């Protein structure tokens, strides 16, 4: 029982030392501020995502990008990455330069 009491007293003394001498109050307040900011961010995240989705759709409409991801010249490969597909019957014209 006495070891337990000594351990509790040393723990309290260490906490007081940290609080007074090692800027424990400022560290605690900074931690609470970060938690408050994170909580506010998580609460407004759905609204922010809707705003971003509307902006992306406006940009896609403005640039004329297709809405479907696979529409266009890129197709999904077996590993999930986009691979460019070259037309099969495309001929490359080589011009000879005369000096």
Secondary structure, DSSP 8 states (H G I E B T S, - for coil): -HHHHHHHHHHHHHHHHHHHHS-HHHHHHHHHHHHHHHHHHHHHHHHHHHHHHHHHHHHHHHHT--SSTTSSSEEE-TTSSEEE---TT----------
